[in-house]
Amino acid sequence: MPDCWRASQVRNIGSIEGNQAISDNDWEEVTKGGDQAIKDWIAAQLSGKSCTVVLIGSNTAGRKWINYEIAEAWNANKGVVGIYVHNLKDADGKQSAKGGNPFAHVTMTRDQAKMSAIVKAYDPPFSASTDVYQYIADNIEAFVEEAISIRNDY
């Protein structure tokens, strides 16, 4: 999965501590346990974290478990932020099409607004993969801190 490769690149930056990428085989094992196993896995991933970073690939928006994780993080008073990764190269050296904003698919219960009205999704302003990587590396900590501040002020 090309988006998994791109997400691994960002996780390997080192700014996101304790967040290991799940392999396709591991994800298949989790999903074999059914919906409750997936919910439990997501809860474990969110535990002890102050912010959820959604790495947005070409097929991220609108996926059931992405939407669920976003809602769970927000409802647990965690910061939520998105970073588009389509211009990072995958294992084959290819970039992909930009995906939709996943926060446009999640509605906040309090005021029925789409999360995209509040939660930021950053699109690195570069087309070269190395520049995109450096932009994310240079800014991810600030993105996370801002997301936490936005959530605390909401």
N, C-alpha and C positions, 0 to 999 in steps of 0.2 A: 504494500500500500504506500504510494508515494507520499501522501500526507503524513503518515506515521514517520517516514524518514525525515521529513521536514520538521516535525515536532521534536524528534530526537535531537536534531541539530540545536534547537533552541534550548531544550532541557540540558544539553551538554555545555551550554555557555557557562553554567556554574552559578548563575544568579538565582536559579530556582532550586533551593536546597531540598533534599529528601524527596524528590519527585521523579521516580524512575519510570521510564517509558515501559508500557506493557507490550509484550510481543504479541503477534497475531495468535500464536499458540496459547499463550496465557489467557488472552481475551476469549478465545474459544472455550477454554476450561471454565472461565467465569460464567459465560453465557449458557453453558450446559446446565448450570444450576438454576436457570430460570430467572424470572424478574426479581424475586427476592434476593437471590445471590448477587445480581447486578446492583441492586439498591444497597446491599450490605457493603459491597466493594466500593461503591461511590462514597458511602458514609465513611468508610475507613480512609479513603483518599482525602476527604475533606477534614477529617479529625486533626486538630492541632494546627490547622492552617488559618491564616488571617485573610487570604485572598485566593480566588480561583482565577487562573489565567487560561483563557480559552484560545488555543492556537487555531486560527481559522484557515482551513484549507478550502479547496474547491467544493468539497461535499460535506462540510461541517454543518451549515445552517439547516435547521428544520429536523435534524435527527432526534429521534425519541430520547435517547439517553444523554445527548448533549443538552437538550432542553431541560431534562430532569435535573442534571447536575447544576446547570445555571440556576434554576429555581431553588434547589436545595441550598446552594451556597448563599444566595441572596436572602432566603428566609432564615438562614442561620447567622445573619448579620455579618457576612464576610464580604470583603471587596470583591468585585467582579470586573475583569477587563479582558478585552480581546486584542489579539495581534494577528494580522493577516500574514500568512507564510507562503503564499502562492509564488512569490518570486525567488524563494530559496530553491536551489536545485535539488532534485531527488537523486537517488542512487545511480540513475542513468544520465545524470547531468541535464535533466529537463526541468523547466518551470511549468506551472500550470495556470489555468484560468483562475481569476479571482472569484472566490465564492461569495455568497450572500452574507449579510450580517445576521449571525445566529440570535442576536438579542431582539431582532424584529419578530421572532417566533415565540417569545416568552412574554406573557402579560403579568404585571405586578398586581397582586391582589388588592392592595390598599386603594389604589386610584384607577385601576384598570388600564393604565398606560403601558405601552410596549416598553420593555427594558431598553430598547435602542434609544429612547428619548433621554435616558439618564446615563447608562453604561457606555463607556467609550470603547471603540474598536479602532486601533491604530493600524494604518496602512503605511508601512515604510515607504518613503518617497524616492525610492531608487529602483532601477530595473536589474542592475547587476547583483547577482546572488551574494557576492562578498560584501558589497555595500549594505545590502539588506541585513545580513548577519551582523555586521558591525553596528548598524543603527539599533537593532534589537538589543545587542549586548550593552551598548552605551546607555540605553533608555529604559530597559525593563524594570529596574528597581524604582525609578521615578513613576512609571506607569502603575506599578503595584501600590506604591504609597498614595498616589492620587486616587486610585480605585478605593482604597480603604477609607480615605478622607471623604470621598463622595458618598460611600455607604453610611459612614458615621453621621454625615450631615443630612441624610435623607429622612 
